[in-house]
Amino acid sequence: MTSAERQRRCTLIRQQDGAYRLALEQVSIPRPADHEVLVRVRAASLNRRDVYILKGQYPMPPRAAVVPLSDGAGEVVSVGTGVTRFRAGDRVAAAFFQRWLEGRPPADATASALGGQLDGMLSEYVCLSEEGLVRVPQGYSYEEAATLPCAGVTAWNGLVTRGRMQPGDNVLLLGTGGVSIFGLQFAAAAGARTIVTSSSDEKLAHAQSLGATHTINYAKTPEWSGAVRAATGGVGVHQVLEVGGAGTLPQSIASLAPGGHIALIGGLAGFGGDIPAMALLHTNGTASGIYVGSRANFEAMTAFIERHRIRPVIDRVYELDEAQAAYQRIDAGQHVGKVVIRL
């Protein structure tokens, strides 16, 4: 393979208003430098972050053009000089943060996020550092593997790494997007009791089929913290994957059990929101900011997935030339689980 060979990729082109437009283009296939790996990407998946970036609403330094999507999986085609972790033919997924390998995040972790400050995975070929890749779970398709790097690792860190979830915990999952559905699957596998909220009875029925212990339609029960407490016999929840933000945080805090943990993840219902110190003090509760995680977190999650034979929930698979429709499905909130683009 030579650099003169061509590939297809999608690129976000920055507009005057700060938003981006999505363009499908042909560019040369890159060649791996020292300690880099050339990956033939077979599938990529979207997160809510990708919609925010498209609309110019994501907090990152502006770029004239960026290859989108942090999440992708494929096979190693070739390796650069000095590579020892992988060889041609290995099946791999990209880590969200290319330079956060383990432990606490380094100072430059945010600058190493794919699909933002670094070009991402919506490209038929990518060159990445060997340190920024993880082997995919045994038996996974590329479409399944592509769902893991952001949503899977975020749910894992919120519940397990930071939340220290235990069997018998009451776990609250807000909505049925990628993070919440992974959280439901991890919690159910760990022996926890799960409560899922949604405004759609159809989505709640789907959540029940995945093992949800209780479901609450928040459109019918706006003050749903009371329903959460009723479902837990008045105890409350020990874990919350808080993906809503300002619009849901007060209800999540009101749902918390003594010693409970809230993983602060997203802003689907608006960014911001105050965390009342007295409410946390009263319950001996904790709140953690969760921004995906490290490669080591990814690998620990993969081991759990293989041990419990967890399969991702894929809402729909699009082709590369249908990328705009994939973005629209995420933006409209129509999905349950993950939306994937096949390359």
Secondary structure, DSSP 8 states (H G I E B T S, - for coil): --TTSEEEEEEEEE-TTS-EEEEEEEEE-----TTEEEEEEEEEE--HHHHHHHTT-S-S---SEE---SEEEEEEEEE-TT--S--TT-EEEE-SBTT--SSS--TTTGGGBBTTTB--S-BSEEEEEGGGEEE--TT--HHHHTTIIIIIHHHHIIIIITT---TT-EEEEESSSHHHHHHHHHHHHTT-EEEEEES-HHHHHHHHHTT-SEEEETTT-SSTHHHHHHHTTT--EEEEEE-S-TTTHHHHHHTEEEEEEEEE---TT-S-----HHHHHHHT-EEEE-----HHHHHHHHHHHHHHT----EEEEEEGGGHHHHHHHHHHT--SSEEEEE-
